[in-house]
Amino acid sequence: MNSRPAALVFRIVAFAVILLGVLRNAEVFSGRPDGSTLLYYTMVSDLICLGWMLLLVVRTVRDMRQHGAVGTSTPSARWSGAVMMAITVTMLIYLVVLVPTRVAAGDDDIFSLTDTLIHVVTPTLLILDWLLFVPKGSFRWVDPVLWTLIPYAYLTWAFVYGALGGEFSAGQTYPYPFMDVDALGLGGVGTWIVALTVALIAVGFVYVVVDRGLAVLARRTQRPQRAQRPQPVS
């Protein structure tokens, strides 16, 4: 969609919704802000999305002033993919790992408003922004592997933090169940990480295929339009 006004409205609304989720997750509205939420990948990835969406809003406003209402606005289509993949990790781990674990533990607070905002709505908004307002054809086949650097950077930090005695909650030195070395052993944790990595890279390749397919479709759509333009009389 080559409408900057539409992109701007969508991005302002998306920024507000993501911000709401972040503030609710941090317990800001309760009057007792919880800084420990910053230790979790969910919050890290949502904050990345919040910053990226703000950058998109600023870029869209600037491009509207300089280039008009028609066109697309993004600092980098490939970085849009990286941010989209970072938050896709959050959604998939929530739906595939955390929800089943919490159901098994008898947790009846699944899909609360806050959980839905930060784990489902925010990823959906980033995916929609990419689908609707980011030019296609920039993703490379190596990108799905490169996109894993963000979650792997978090994994590295989390393991080091826990090994040094840092706690994510009282008495718990790991942020997510699949990272519990005491319960699963190194082999079990490694198996989980490998399985999740394969799944996430596979999703990344789906994004690349969609990106390239939409780019081809856009080029085919533009050709008839160019052919129909009146030619100047010599």
N, C-alpha and C positions, 0 to 999 in steps of 0.2 A: 504494500500500500504506500503510494508516494504522496501522502498527505501529512505535512508537518503539523498542522493544527490538530488533526486526529491523534497523531503520535504524542503531541504535547499533553492533550487532555488525558490520554491513557496513562502516560508516564507520571503525571502529577497525582492521579488517583492511585496508581500502583505504589508510588513513593509513600503516600499517606497510609495505605493499607499495610505495607511492610513495616513502616515506623510503628504503627499501632501494635503489630505482633511483637516487635522487639521490646517495646515498652511494657506490654502485658507480661511477656516472658521474664523480664527483669523485675517484675513486681513493683514497677514505679507507681502505679495508680493505688497501690495498697498503702503507700506512705513508708514502706520498709523495703527499699530497693535491694535486690539480691545480686551482688557482684559476682557470685560464683557461677552464674549462668554464662559469663564470658569465657569460662573454661571449656565449654562444650562446643563441638564442631557446629551444632545447629545454630548457636548464636553467632559464631564466627562467620559462617556462610551467609546468614541473614544480614549481618552487618556489611559484608562484602556487597550483597545485592542492594542494600540501602544506599551505600556510597555510589555504586554503579548507576542506579536509577537517578540519583541526584545529578550525576555527571551527564546522563542522557537528557535530563530536563534542561540543564544549562546549555548543552550543545544544540538542542532543538531550538531553543529561544534564539540563540546566536545565529543559527543557520536561517531561521525565518526572517530575521532582520537583514541579513546579508544577501540571501539567495531567494527569498520568497517562500510561498506556501507549498510549492510542489517540490518533492524530492524526499530523500531519506536523510536521517541524521544519526550518526553513531561515531564515536572516536575510533572504533576498530571493530569490524565484523568478527574477526577471530577472537578478540577479547570478549565480545558478547557471548561467543561459544564457550569460552573458558568459565565465565561467571555462571552461565546457564548450567554447565556441567557440574560446577561446584555445588550449586543448590539442588541439582538433580540427585546428587549423592545423598543429601539430607532427606529428600523425599523417599528414595528407595530404601535407605536403611531404616527409616521410620516404619514404612509399610511392610517391609520384608522381615526385619529383625525385631524392632522394638514392639510393634503392635502384637505379634504372636507371643512374644515373651511376657508382655504385660497381661495379655488374656490368660495365659497359663498361670500367672501369679494371682489371678482374681481381681485385677485392677479394672474398675468399672468407669474410670475417668478418661477413657480413650476417646480421641477425637473431640476433646473439649474445644472451646472457641480458640483459646490460645494455641493449643497443639495444632489445630487445623490451620490457623493463620501462618505459623512459622514452618510447618512441615509440608503443607499441601498447597495453600493459597499462594504463598510467595514463589515456590517453584513454578506454579502454573502461570503466574504473571510474567516471570522471566521468559518462559517458553513462548508465551503468546506475543510478548514484545519482539522476540527474535523472529517468530513466524510472520508477524504483521508488518514490522517497521524496519527491519535490518536487511540491507542488500544481500542477496544470496550469491554463492559461487566462490566464497573466499576460504572455506574450510579445506584443509589438506588431510590426506590419509594418516599422517603422523599425529594430527591434533588430538585424537582420543587418548593417545599415550601421554602426550604433553599435559593434557588436562588433569591427569591423575596427580600431577605434582602438588596441586593445592591440598587435596585430602591427605596425600602422603606426608607433606610438610606438617600437617596437624598430627598425624599418627606418630611421627617421630618425636614431636614436642611432647605429646601426651604420655608416651612411654617413658621418656626421660624425666618428665615432671613427676610421674608416679613412682619411678625407681628412686628418685631423690627424696621420697617421702611426702610429696604433695598429695593432697586429698581433693577429690572432686565433690565429695559429700562426706559426712562424718564417717570415718573409718574405711572409706572406699578410695583406693588409689588408681582406679580406672574409670573412664567416662561412660563406656558402653559394655554390655555383657559379653560381646564377642572379643573384648580385649582383656578379659579376666584370666590372667595367666595362672593364678592359683587354682581356679576351678577347671580350666580347660587344658592347662599345660601349654608349653610352647608350640607343640605340634598342633593342638586344637586351635589356638589363636592364629597360627600361620595358615592353617587350612581355611579358616574363615576369611582371612585377609586375601588370600589368593582367589577364593571363590568370588568374593565381592569385587575384587579388581577385574576379574574376567567379565563379570556381569556388567560392570560400569563401562569398561572399554567397549563391550558389545553395544551398549546403549549409545556410546559416543559415535560408533560407526553408523548407527542408525541416523544420528543427527547429520553426519557427513553425507550420507546417501540422500537424505531429504534435502539438504542444502544444495547439493549438485542437481538433483532432480528439479527443484524449484527454479534454479538458475537457468536450466535448459528451457523450462516452460516459459519463463519470462522473456528469454531471447526469441522464442518462437512467436510469442504474443506481440512483441515489438516490431517484428519484420513486416507483417501486414499493415500495421499502422504507418510505418515509414513509406511503404509502397503506395499508400493512398494519399500521401501529401501531394498537393499540387506542385508541379515542377515550374520553375521560373521560365518565362518566355524569353528566348534569346533574340 
